[in-house]
Amino acid sequence: MIPVSYYLVLSSLLFSISLAGIFLNRKNILIMLMSLELMFLAINFNFIIFGNYLNDIAGQIFVFFILTVIAAESAIGLAIIIVLYRIRDSINVDDIGGLKG
């Protein structure tokens, strides 16, 4: 049986990679969105780990609600990226300020 600490190290590694992806890449909004999704998946991994460890299904049910919110967030984010690309012909973060009314 694999100890819980190994899973937690893996989850913290995924979270660290996604945090580095957000802070190191400030130009491309698509990579920032993918890093944000990876961060949410690392958090969901923690819910599944502790739900399994404590023999409680509430953590796994909570993951389904979080995944629903993440799907809506990514759909809205991709729609914003498409509008930005149509208007400015690039997906740089610096061009988002030009979309203000």
Biopython code that builds the backbone (N, CA, C, O; Angstrom):
import numpy as np
from Bio.PDB.StructureBuilder import StructureBuilder

atoms = [
    (1, "MET", "N", (0.842, -1.183, 0.000)),
    (1, "MET", "CA", (0.000, 0.000, 0.000)),
    (1, "MET", "C", (0.886, 1.246, 0.000)),
    (1, "MET", "O", (1.867, 1.327, 0.739)),
    (2, "ILE", "N", (0.525, 2.199, -0.833)),
    (2, "ILE", "CA", (1.299, 3.434, -0.954)),
    (2, "ILE", "C", (0.863, 4.400, 0.138)),
    (2, "ILE", "O", (-0.334, 4.622, 0.316)),
    (3, "PRO", "N", (1.811, 4.981, 0.874)),
    (3, "PRO", "CA", (1.432, 5.928, 1.937)),
    (3, "PRO", "C", (0.807, 7.205, 1.376)),
    (3, "PRO", "O", (1.047, 7.581, 0.229)),
    (4, "VAL", "N", (0.012, 7.854, 2.200)),
    (4, "VAL", "CA", (-0.681, 9.079, 1.798)),
    (4, "VAL", "C", (0.312, 10.195, 1.514)),
    (4, "VAL", "O", (0.050, 11.063, 0.681)),
    (5, "SER", "N", (1.440, 10.180, 2.195)),
    (5, "SER", "CA", (2.421, 11.254, 2.020)),
    (5, "SER", "C", (2.962, 11.288, 0.593)),
    (5, "SER", "O", (3.292, 12.365, 0.095)),
    (6, "TYR", "N", (3.062, 10.144, -0.076)),
    (6, "TYR", "CA", (3.523, 10.131, -1.464)),
    (6, "TYR", "C", (2.526, 10.849, -2.382)),
    (6, "TYR", "O", (2.911, 11.608, -3.272)),
    (7, "TYR", "N", (1.253, 10.594, -2.144)),
    (7, "TYR", "CA", (0.228, 11.271, -2.934)),
    (7, "TYR", "C", (0.237, 12.773, -2.676)),
    (7, "TYR", "O", (0.060, 13.569, -3.599)),
    (8, "LEU", "N", (0.441, 13.153, -1.436)),
    (8, "LEU", "CA", (0.474, 14.574, -1.112)),
    (8, "LEU", "C", (1.687, 15.267, -1.731)),
    (8, "LEU", "O", (1.595, 16.421, -2.151)),
    (9, "VAL", "N", (2.810, 14.578, -1.788)),
    (9, "VAL", "CA", (3.989, 15.141, -2.449)),
    (9, "VAL", "C", (3.718, 15.321, -3.938)),
    (9, "VAL", "O", (4.102, 16.337, -4.519)),
    (10, "LEU", "N", (3.060, 14.345, -4.560)),
    (10, "LEU", "CA", (2.715, 14.455, -5.976)),
    (10, "LEU", "C", (1.751, 15.622, -6.217)),
    (10, "LEU", "O", (1.902, 16.371, -7.182)),
    (11, "SER", "N", (0.774, 15.767, -5.343)),
    (11, "SER", "CA", (-0.179, 16.854, -5.486)),
    (11, "SER", "C", (0.486, 18.216, -5.287)),
    (11, "SER", "O", (0.190, 19.167, -6.011)),
    (12, "SER", "N", (1.372, 18.307, -4.318)),
    (12, "SER", "CA", (2.066, 19.581, -4.107)),
    (12, "SER", "C", (3.021, 19.886, -5.263)),
    (12, "SER", "O", (3.237, 21.052, -5.595)),
    (13, "LEU", "N", (3.587, 18.857, -5.871)),
    (13, "LEU", "CA", (4.437, 19.059, -7.046)),
    (13, "LEU", "C", (3.624, 19.593, -8.226)),
    (13, "LEU", "O", (4.070, 20.505, -8.923)),
    (14, "LEU", "N", (2.438, 19.034, -8.452)),
    (14, "LEU", "CA", (1.562, 19.532, -9.509)),
    (14, "LEU", "C", (1.133, 20.967, -9.246)),
    (14, "LEU", "O", (1.089, 21.787, -10.163)),
    (15, "PHE", "N", (0.818, 21.265, -7.992)),
    (15, "PHE", "CA", (0.419, 22.623, -7.635)),
    (15, "PHE", "C", (1.574, 23.597, -7.836)),
    (15, "PHE", "O", (1.364, 24.716, -8.301)),
    (16, "SER", "N", (2.786, 23.184, -7.491)),
    (16, "SER", "CA", (3.960, 24.050, -7.655)),
    (16, "SER", "C", (4.247, 24.316, -9.128)),
    (16, "SER", "O", (4.576, 25.440, -9.506)),
    (17, "ILE", "N", (4.125, 23.291, -9.957)),
    (17, "ILE", "CA", (4.352, 23.466, -11.391)),
    (17, "ILE", "C", (3.329, 24.435, -11.977)),
    (17, "ILE", "O", (3.674, 25.284, -12.799)),
    (18, "SER", "N", (2.079, 24.308, -11.556)),
    (18, "SER", "CA", (1.056, 25.215, -12.077)),
    (18, "SER", "C", (1.249, 26.636, -11.566)),
    (18, "SER", "O", (1.002, 27.594, -12.299)),
    (19, "LEU", "N", (1.684, 26.783, -10.331)),
    (19, "LEU", "CA", (1.954, 28.121, -9.792)),
    (19, "LEU", "C", (3.124, 28.767, -10.521)),
    (19, "LEU", "O", (3.096, 29.962, -10.813)),
    (20, "ALA", "N", (4.148, 27.979, -10.814)),
    (20, "ALA", "CA", (5.281, 28.499, -11.581)),
    (20, "ALA", "C", (4.854, 28.854, -13.004)),
    (20, "ALA", "O", (5.349, 29.826, -13.575)),
    (21, "GLY", "N", (3.944, 28.075, -13.577)),
    (21, "GLY", "CA", (3.456, 28.379, -14.914)),
    (21, "GLY", "C", (2.683, 29.683, -14.972)),
    (21, "GLY", "O", (2.721, 30.386, -15.982)),
    (22, "ILE", "N", (1.983, 30.009, -13.898)),
    (22, "ILE", "CA", (1.238, 31.265, -13.875)),
    (22, "ILE", "C", (2.182, 32.446, -13.693)),
    (22, "ILE", "O", (2.045, 33.457, -14.381)),
    (23, "PHE", "N", (3.139, 32.331, -12.773)),
    (23, "PHE", "CA", (3.999, 33.467, -12.476)),
    (23, "PHE", "C", (5.137, 33.666, -13.473)),
    (23, "PHE", "O", (5.557, 34.800, -13.705)),
    (24, "LEU", "N", (5.639, 32.592, -14.062)),
    (24, "LEU", "CA", (6.740, 32.729, -15.003)),
    (24, "LEU", "C", (6.287, 33.107, -16.405)),
    (24, "LEU", "O", (7.046, 33.712, -17.162)),
    (25, "ASN", "N", (5.065, 32.757, -16.751)),
    (25, "ASN", "CA", (4.564, 33.060, -18.089)),
    (25, "ASN", "C", (3.461, 34.092, -17.963)),
    (25, "ASN", "O", (2.312, 33.746, -17.689)),
    (26, "ARG", "N", (3.793, 35.332, -18.157)),
    (26, "ARG", "CA", (2.816, 36.412, -18.042)),
    (26, "ARG", "C", (2.358, 36.928, -19.401)),
    (26, "ARG", "O", (1.601, 37.898, -19.457)),
    (27, "LYS", "N", (2.786, 36.319, -20.482)),
    (27, "LYS", "CA", (2.454, 36.825, -21.815)),
    (27, "LYS", "C", (1.319, 36.061, -22.481)),
    (27, "LYS", "O", (0.432, 36.679, -23.071)),
    (28, "ASN", "N", (1.321, 34.753, -22.403)),
    (28, "ASN", "CA", (0.357, 33.934, -23.125)),
    (28, "ASN", "C", (-0.788, 33.546, -22.198)),
    (28, "ASN", "O", (-0.584, 32.843, -21.209)),
    (29, "ILE", "N", (-1.980, 34.001, -22.519)),
    (29, "ILE", "CA", (-3.128, 33.753, -21.657)),
    (29, "ILE", "C", (-3.576, 32.296, -21.723)),
    (29, "ILE", "O", (-4.168, 31.797, -20.766)),
    (30, "LEU", "N", (-3.309, 31.610, -22.817)),
    (30, "LEU", "CA", (-3.708, 30.206, -22.941)),
    (30, "LEU", "C", (-2.902, 29.330, -21.992)),
    (30, "LEU", "O", (-3.459, 28.424, -21.372)),
    (31, "ILE", "N", (-1.621, 29.577, -21.867)),
    (31, "ILE", "CA", (-0.795, 28.813, -20.938)),
    (31, "ILE", "C", (-1.170, 29.137, -19.495)),
    (31, "ILE", "O", (-1.120, 28.264, -18.628)),
    (32, "MET", "N", (-1.543, 30.384, -19.236)),
    (32, "MET", "CA", (-1.998, 30.735, -17.897)),
    (32, "MET", "C", (-3.297, 30.006, -17.546)),
    (32, "MET", "O", (-3.479, 29.574, -16.408)),
    (33, "LEU", "N", (-4.197, 29.868, -18.519)),
    (33, "LEU", "CA", (-5.442, 29.148, -18.289)),
    (33, "LEU", "C", (-5.182, 27.662, -18.051)),
    (33, "LEU", "O", (-5.820, 27.047, -17.196)),
    (34, "MET", "N", (-4.253, 27.088, -18.801)),
    (34, "MET", "CA", (-3.910, 25.682, -18.591)),
    (34, "MET", "C", (-3.250, 25.468, -17.236)),
    (34, "MET", "O", (-3.478, 24.442, -16.595)),
    (35, "SER", "N", (-2.439, 26.417, -16.792)),
    (35, "SER", "CA", (-1.820, 26.314, -15.470)),
    (35, "SER", "C", (-2.864, 26.409, -14.366)),
    (35, "SER", "O", (-2.757, 25.735, -13.341)),
    (36, "LEU", "N", (-3.862, 27.239, -14.576)),
    (36, "LEU", "CA", (-4.937, 27.355, -13.603)),
    (36, "LEU", "C", (-5.739, 26.067, -13.518)),
    (36, "LEU", "O", (-6.137, 25.654, -12.429)),
    (37, "GLU", "N", (-5.977, 25.432, -14.656)),
    (37, "GLU", "CA", (-6.677, 24.145, -14.661)),
    (37, "GLU", "C", (-5.864, 23.066, -13.946)),
    (37, "GLU", "O", (-6.424, 22.241, -13.224)),
    (38, "LEU", "N", (-4.555, 23.071, -14.144)),
    (38, "LEU", "CA", (-3.692, 22.112, -13.459)),
    (38, "LEU", "C", (-3.706, 22.346, -11.953)),
    (38, "LEU", "O", (-3.626, 21.396, -11.174)),
    (39, "MET", "N", (-3.805, 23.597, -11.547)),
    (39, "MET", "CA", (-3.873, 23.921, -10.129)),
    (39, "MET", "C", (-5.164, 23.375, -9.514)),
    (39, "MET", "O", (-5.146, 22.819, -8.416)),
    (40, "PHE", "N", (-6.280, 23.537, -10.224)),
    (40, "PHE", "CA", (-7.539, 22.996, -9.722)),
    (40, "PHE", "C", (-7.515, 21.473, -9.652)),
    (40, "PHE", "O", (-8.086, 20.882, -8.736)),
    (41, "LEU", "N", (-6.860, 20.845, -10.610)),
    (41, "LEU", "CA", (-6.778, 19.385, -10.594)),
    (41, "LEU", "C", (-5.906, 18.884, -9.446)),
    (41, "LEU", "O", (-6.171, 17.818, -8.891)),
    (42, "ALA", "N", (-4.873, 19.637, -9.085)),
    (42, "ALA", "CA", (-4.060, 19.259, -7.923)),
    (42, "ALA", "C", (-4.878, 19.367, -6.644)),
    (42, "ALA", "O", (-4.740, 18.537, -5.746)),
    (43, "ILE", "N", (-5.723, 20.380, -6.557)),
    (43, "ILE", "CA", (-6.590, 20.523, -5.391)),
    (43, "ILE", "C", (-7.611, 19.389, -5.338)),
    (43, "ILE", "O", (-7.881, 18.838, -4.271)),
    (44, "ASN", "N", (-8.172, 19.046, -6.487)),
    (44, "ASN", "CA", (-9.119, 17.929, -6.534)),
    (44, "ASN", "C", (-8.458, 16.615, -6.162)),
    (44, "ASN", "O", (-9.081, 15.754, -5.541)),
    (45, "PHE", "N", (-7.208, 16.460, -6.537)),
    (45, "PHE", "CA", (-6.453, 15.259, -6.181)),
    (45, "PHE", "C", (-6.338, 15.133, -4.660)),
    (45, "PHE", "O", (-6.410, 14.032, -4.114)),
    (46, "ASN", "N", (-6.160, 16.274, -3.980)),
    (46, "ASN", "CA", (-6.120, 16.253, -2.522)),
    (46, "ASN", "C", (-7.460, 15.830, -1.929)),
    (46, "ASN", "O", (-7.490, 15.062, -0.967)),
    (47, "PHE", "N", (-8.558, 16.313, -2.481)),
    (47, "PHE", "CA", (-9.870, 15.908, -1.990)),
    (47, "PHE", "C", (-10.081, 14.410, -2.150)),
    (47, "PHE", "O", (-10.633, 13.760, -1.261)),
    (48, "ILE", "N", (-9.648, 13.862, -3.270)),
    (48, "ILE", "CA", (-9.809, 12.428, -3.497)),
    (48, "ILE", "C", (-8.920, 11.631, -2.558)),
    (48, "ILE", "O", (-9.341, 10.598, -2.036)),
    (49, "ILE", "N", (-7.700, 12.094, -2.337)),
    (49, "ILE", "CA", (-6.781, 11.404, -1.438)),
    (49, "ILE", "C", (-7.358, 11.328, -0.024)),
    (49, "ILE", "O", (-7.414, 10.256, 0.579)),
    (50, "PHE", "N", (-7.785, 12.484, 0.494)),
    (50, "PHE", "CA", (-8.286, 12.487, 1.864)),
    (50, "PHE", "C", (-9.641, 11.812, 1.983)),
    (50, "PHE", "O", (-9.947, 11.239, 3.029)),
    (51, "GLY", "N", (-10.459, 11.863, 0.941)),
    (51, "GLY", "CA", (-11.716, 11.132, 0.963)),
    (51, "GLY", "C", (-11.494, 9.635, 1.018)),
    (51, "GLY", "O", (-12.214, 8.921, 1.715)),
    (52, "ASN", "N", (-10.508, 9.161, 0.292)),
    (52, "ASN", "CA", (-10.186, 7.738, 0.314)),
    (52, "ASN", "C", (-9.523, 7.343, 1.635)),
    (52, "ASN", "O", (-9.796, 6.271, 2.176)),
    (53, "TYR", "N", (-8.664, 8.204, 2.144)),
    (53, "TYR", "CA", (-7.940, 7.907, 3.377)),
    (53, "TYR", "C", (-8.881, 7.862, 4.578)),
    (53, "TYR", "O", (-8.705, 7.034, 5.472)),
    (54, "LEU", "N", (-9.874, 8.743, 4.603)),
    (54, "LEU", "CA", (-10.808, 8.810, 5.730)),
    (54, "LEU", "C", (-12.065, 7.970, 5.505)),
    (54, "LEU", "O", (-12.982, 7.996, 6.325)),
    (55, "ASN", "N", (-12.111, 7.228, 4.404)),
    (55, "ASN", "CA", (-13.274, 6.408, 4.042)),
    (55, "ASN", "C", (-14.561, 7.228, 4.033)),
    (55, "ASN", "O", (-15.586, 6.804, 4.565)),
    (56, "ASP", "N", (-14.491, 8.401, 3.424)),
    (56, "ASP", "CA", (-15.632, 9.298, 3.339)),
    (56, "ASP", "C", (-15.833, 9.672, 1.873)),
    (56, "ASP", "O", (-14.879, 10.036, 1.185)),
    (57, "ILE", "N", (-17.048, 9.586, 1.405)),
    (57, "ILE", "CA", (-17.320, 9.870, 0.002)),
    (57, "ILE", "C", (-17.575, 11.352, -0.251)),
    (57, "ILE", "O", (-17.714, 11.765, -1.402)),
    (58, "ALA", "N", (-17.636, 12.149, 0.796)),
    (58, "ALA", "CA", (-17.937, 13.577, 0.644)),
    (58, "ALA", "C", (-16.866, 14.295, -0.168)),
    (58, "ALA", "O", (-17.186, 15.209, -0.929)),
    (59, "GLY", "N", (-15.606, 13.905, -0.024)),
    (59, "GLY", "CA", (-14.538, 14.522, -0.801)),
    (59, "GLY", "C", (-14.693, 14.264, -2.287)),
    (59, "GLY", "O", (-14.444, 15.149, -3.105)),
    (60, "GLN", "N", (-15.101, 13.060, -2.636)),
    (60, "GLN", "CA", (-15.278, 12.724, -4.041)),
    (60, "GLN", "C", (-16.506, 13.408, -4.632)),
    (60, "GLN", "O", (-16.503, 13.776, -5.807)),
    (61, "ILE", "N", (-17.542, 13.579, -3.841)),
    (61, "ILE", "CA", (-18.722, 14.310, -4.313)),
    (61, "ILE", "C", (-18.375, 15.776, -4.512)),
    (61, "ILE", "O", (-18.828, 16.400, -5.471)),
    (62, "PHE", "N", (-17.573, 16.328, -3.608)),
    (62, "PHE", "CA", (-17.156, 17.726, -3.715)),
    (62, "PHE", "C", (-16.332, 17.951, -4.975)),
    (62, "PHE", "O", (-16.392, 19.026, -5.571)),
    (63, "VAL", "N", (-15.562, 16.945, -5.386)),
    (63, "VAL", "CA", (-14.758, 17.039, -6.614)),
    (63, "VAL", "C", (-15.655, 17.213, -7.834)),
    (63, "VAL", "O", (-15.316, 17.972, -8.742)),
    (64, "PHE", "N", (-16.795, 16.521, -7.872)),
    (64, "PHE", "CA", (-17.699, 16.678, -9.009)),
    (64, "PHE", "C", (-18.239, 18.097, -9.110)),
    (64, "PHE", "O", (-18.376, 18.633, -10.209)),
    (65, "PHE", "N", (-18.546, 18.707, -7.974)),
    (65, "PHE", "CA", (-19.013, 20.096, -7.997)),
    (65, "PHE", "C", (-17.899, 21.039, -8.456)),
    (65, "PHE", "O", (-18.150, 21.974, -9.217)),
    (66, "ILE", "N", (-16.685, 20.798, -8.001)),
    (66, "ILE", "CA", (-15.559, 21.638, -8.407)),
    (66, "ILE", "C", (-15.298, 21.478, -9.903)),
    (66, "ILE", "O", (-15.032, 22.466, -10.588)),
    (67, "LEU", "N", (-15.368, 20.257, -10.417)),
    (67, "LEU", "CA", (-15.148, 20.039, -11.850)),
    (67, "LEU", "C", (-16.214, 20.734, -12.700)),
    (67, "LEU", "O", (-15.928, 21.181, -13.811)),
    (68, "THR", "N", (-17.434, 20.826, -12.184)),
    (68, "THR", "CA", (-18.481, 21.552, -12.899)),
    (68, "THR", "C", (-18.157, 23.032, -12.992)),
    (68, "THR", "O", (-18.319, 23.644, -14.047)),
    (69, "VAL", "N", (-17.701, 23.605, -11.893)),
    (69, "VAL", "CA", (-17.328, 25.017, -11.881)),
    (69, "VAL", "C", (-16.115, 25.253, -12.776)),
    (69, "VAL", "O", (-16.050, 26.265, -13.474)),
    (70, "ILE", "N", (-15.161, 24.335, -12.763)),
    (70, "ILE", "CA", (-13.968, 24.467, -13.597)),
    (70, "ILE", "C", (-14.340, 24.410, -15.080)),
    (70, "ILE", "O", (-13.779, 25.150, -15.888)),
    (71, "ALA", "N", (-15.279, 23.541, -15.440)),
    (71, "ALA", "CA", (-15.697, 23.448, -16.846)),
    (71, "ALA", "C", (-16.351, 24.752, -17.304)),
    (71, "ALA", "O", (-16.115, 25.207, -18.424)),
    (72, "ALA", "N", (-17.162, 25.344, -16.448)),
    (72, "ALA", "CA", (-17.791, 26.621, -16.807)),
    (72, "ALA", "C", (-16.746, 27.727, -16.898)),
    (72, "ALA", "O", (-16.809, 28.576, -17.787)),
    (73, "GLU", "N", (-15.790, 27.714, -15.982)),
    (73, "GLU", "CA", (-14.725, 28.730, -15.997)),
    (73, "GLU", "C", (-13.862, 28.613, -17.242)),
    (73, "GLU", "O", (-13.490, 29.627, -17.833)),
    (74, "SER", "N", (-13.542, 27.405, -17.644)),
    (74, "SER", "CA", (-12.703, 27.245, -18.832)),
    (74, "SER", "C", (-13.470, 27.596, -20.098)),
    (74, "SER", "O", (-12.874, 28.108, -21.045)),
    (75, "ALA", "N", (-14.774, 27.337, -20.144)),
    (75, "ALA", "CA", (-15.563, 27.724, -21.317)),
    (75, "ALA", "C", (-15.629, 29.242, -21.448)),
    (75, "ALA", "O", (-15.512, 29.773, -22.553)),
    (76, "ILE", "N", (-15.812, 29.936, -20.345)),
    (76, "ILE", "CA", (-15.833, 31.400, -20.383)),
    (76, "ILE", "C", (-14.452, 31.938, -20.737)),
    (76, "ILE", "O", (-14.334, 32.884, -21.515)),
    (77, "GLY", "N", (-13.407, 31.339, -20.168)),
    (77, "GLY", "CA", (-12.041, 31.770, -20.482)),
    (77, "GLY", "C", (-11.696, 31.576, -21.946)),
    (77, "GLY", "O", (-11.076, 32.446, -22.558)),
    (78, "LEU", "N", (-12.089, 30.447, -22.514)),
    (78, "LEU", "CA", (-11.825, 30.216, -23.937)),
    (78, "LEU", "C", (-12.629, 31.164, -24.825)),
    (78, "LEU", "O", (-12.157, 31.576, -25.885)),
    (79, "ALA", "N", (-13.841, 31.510, -24.393)),
    (79, "ALA", "CA", (-14.630, 32.481, -25.154)),
    (79, "ALA", "C", (-13.956, 33.852, -25.142)),
    (79, "ALA", "O", (-13.939, 34.546, -26.159)),
    (80, "ILE", "N", (-13.408, 34.239, -24.005)),
    (80, "ILE", "CA", (-12.688, 35.510, -23.919)),
    (80, "ILE", "C", (-11.443, 35.485, -24.797)),
    (80, "ILE", "O", (-11.116, 36.481, -25.442)),
    (81, "ILE", "N", (-10.753, 34.356, -24.824)),
    (81, "ILE", "CA", (-9.559, 34.229, -25.664)),
    (81, "ILE", "C", (-9.928, 34.350, -27.144)),
    (81, "ILE", "O", (-9.206, 34.986, -27.912)),
    (82, "ILE", "N", (-11.041, 33.747, -27.545)),
    (82, "ILE", "CA", (-11.464, 33.828, -28.942)),
    (82, "ILE", "C", (-11.816, 35.253, -29.316)),
    (82, "ILE", "O", (-11.453, 35.712, -30.399)),
    (83, "VAL", "N", (-12.525, 35.970, -28.433)),
    (83, "VAL", "CA", (-12.865, 37.369, -28.707)),
    (83, "VAL", "C", (-11.601, 38.216, -28.791)),
    (83, "VAL", "O", (-11.482, 39.077, -29.662)),
    (84, "LEU", "N", (-10.661, 37.973, -27.889)),
    (84, "LEU", "CA", (-9.403, 38.712, -27.909)),
    (84, "LEU", "C", (-8.630, 38.449, -29.192)),
    (84, "LEU", "O", (-8.049, 39.373, -29.763)),
    (85, "TYR", "N", (-8.614, 37.210, -29.651)),
    (85, "TYR", "CA", (-7.895, 36.884, -30.879)),
    (85, "TYR", "C", (-8.564, 37.506, -32.100)),
    (85, "TYR", "O", (-7.881, 37.949, -33.023)),
    (86, "ARG", "N", (-9.886, 37.541, -32.111)),
    (86, "ARG", "CA", (-10.589, 38.132, -33.253)),
    (86, "ARG", "C", (-10.368, 39.632, -33.340)),
    (86, "ARG", "O", (-10.275, 40.192, -34.432)),
    (87, "ILE", "N", (-10.283, 40.284, -32.177)),
    (87, "ILE", "CA", (-10.122, 41.733, -32.181)),
    (87, "ILE", "C", (-8.670, 42.136, -32.383)),
    (87, "ILE", "O", (-8.397, 43.018, -33.197)),
    (88, "ARG", "N", (-7.734, 41.529, -31.677)),
    (88, "ARG", "CA", (-6.338, 41.954, -31.667)),
    (88, "ARG", "C", (-5.388, 41.066, -32.463)),
    (88, "ARG", "O", (-4.230, 41.441, -32.645)),
    (89, "ASP", "N", (-5.827, 39.910, -32.941)),
    (89, "ASP", "CA", (-4.995, 38.935, -33.663)),
    (89, "ASP", "C", (-3.824, 38.429, -32.841)),
    (89, "ASP", "O", (-2.793, 38.057, -33.401)),
    (90, "SER", "N", (-3.965, 38.408, -31.525)),
    (90, "SER", "CA", (-2.976, 37.804, -30.637)),
    (90, "SER", "C", (-3.665, 37.444, -29.326)),
    (90, "SER", "O", (-4.757, 37.931, -29.033)),
    (91, "ILE", "N", (-3.020, 36.590, -28.544)),
    (91, "ILE", "CA", (-3.593, 36.211, -27.256)),
    (91, "ILE", "C", (-2.667, 36.622, -26.115)),
    (91, "ILE", "O", (-2.569, 35.925, -25.105)),
    (92, "ASN", "N", (-1.997, 37.745, -26.278)),
    (92, "ASN", "CA", (-1.133, 38.252, -25.223)),
    (92, "ASN", "C", (-1.962, 38.873, -24.107)),
    (92, "ASN", "O", (-3.023, 39.448, -24.351)),
    (93, "VAL", "N", (-1.473, 38.751, -22.904)),
    (93, "VAL", "CA", (-2.167, 39.284, -21.741)),
    (93, "VAL", "C", (-2.182, 40.806, -21.784)),
    (93, "VAL", "O", (-3.128, 41.422, -21.293)),
    (94, "ASP", "N", (-1.169, 41.416, -22.354)),
    (94, "ASP", "CA", (-1.094, 42.875, -22.410)),
    (94, "ASP", "C", (-2.204, 43.485, -23.274)),
    (94, "ASP", "O", (-2.551, 44.654, -23.104)),
    (95, "ASP", "N", (-2.758, 42.695, -24.198)),
    (95, "ASP", "CA", (-3.791, 43.210, -25.087)),
    (95, "ASP", "C", (-5.186, 43.192, -24.459)),
    (95, "ASP", "O", (-6.121, 43.744, -25.039)),
    (96, "ILE", "N", (-5.345, 42.579, -23.308)),
    (96, "ILE", "CA", (-6.662, 42.507, -22.681)),
    (96, "ILE", "C", (-7.117, 43.892, -22.224)),
    (96, "ILE", "O", (-8.313, 44.179, -22.244)),
    (97, "GLY", "N", (-6.198, 44.743, -21.817)),
    (97, "GLY", "CA", (-6.551, 46.083, -21.372)),
    (97, "GLY", "C", (-7.203, 46.914, -22.464)),
    (97, "GLY", "O", (-7.923, 47.867, -22.166)),
    (98, "GLY", "N", (-6.967, 46.575, -23.708)),
    (98, "GLY", "CA", (-7.570, 47.287, -24.819)),
    (98, "GLY", "C", (-9.027, 46.955, -25.057)),
    (98, "GLY", "O", (-9.684, 47.612, -25.864)),
    (99, "LEU", "N", (-9.553, 45.939, -24.364)),
    (99, "LEU", "CA", (-10.943, 45.540, -24.544)),
    (99, "LEU", "C", (-11.891, 46.325, -23.650)),
    (99, "LEU", "O", (-13.104, 46.126, -23.716)),
    (100, "LYS", "N", (-11.365, 47.205, -22.822)),
    (100, "LYS", "CA", (-12.232, 48.001, -21.950)),
    (100, "LYS", "C", (-13.077, 48.937, -22.788)),
    (100, "LYS", "O", (-12.649, 49.432, -23.831)),
    (101, "GLY", "N", (-14.298, 49.170, -22.303)),
    (101, "GLY", "CA", (-15.246, 49.987, -23.034)),
    (101, "GLY", "C", (-14.912, 51.386, -23.066)),
    (101, "GLY", "O", (-15.642, 52.182, -23.657)),
]
sb = StructureBuilder()
sb.init_structure("model")
sb.init_model(0)
sb.init_chain("A")
sb.init_seg("    ")
for serial, (resi, resn, name, xyz) in enumerate(atoms, 1):
    if name == "N":
        sb.init_residue(resn, " ", resi, " ")
    sb.init_atom(name, np.array(xyz, "f"), 0.0, 1.0, " ", f" {name:<3s}", serial, name[0])
structure = sb.get_structure()
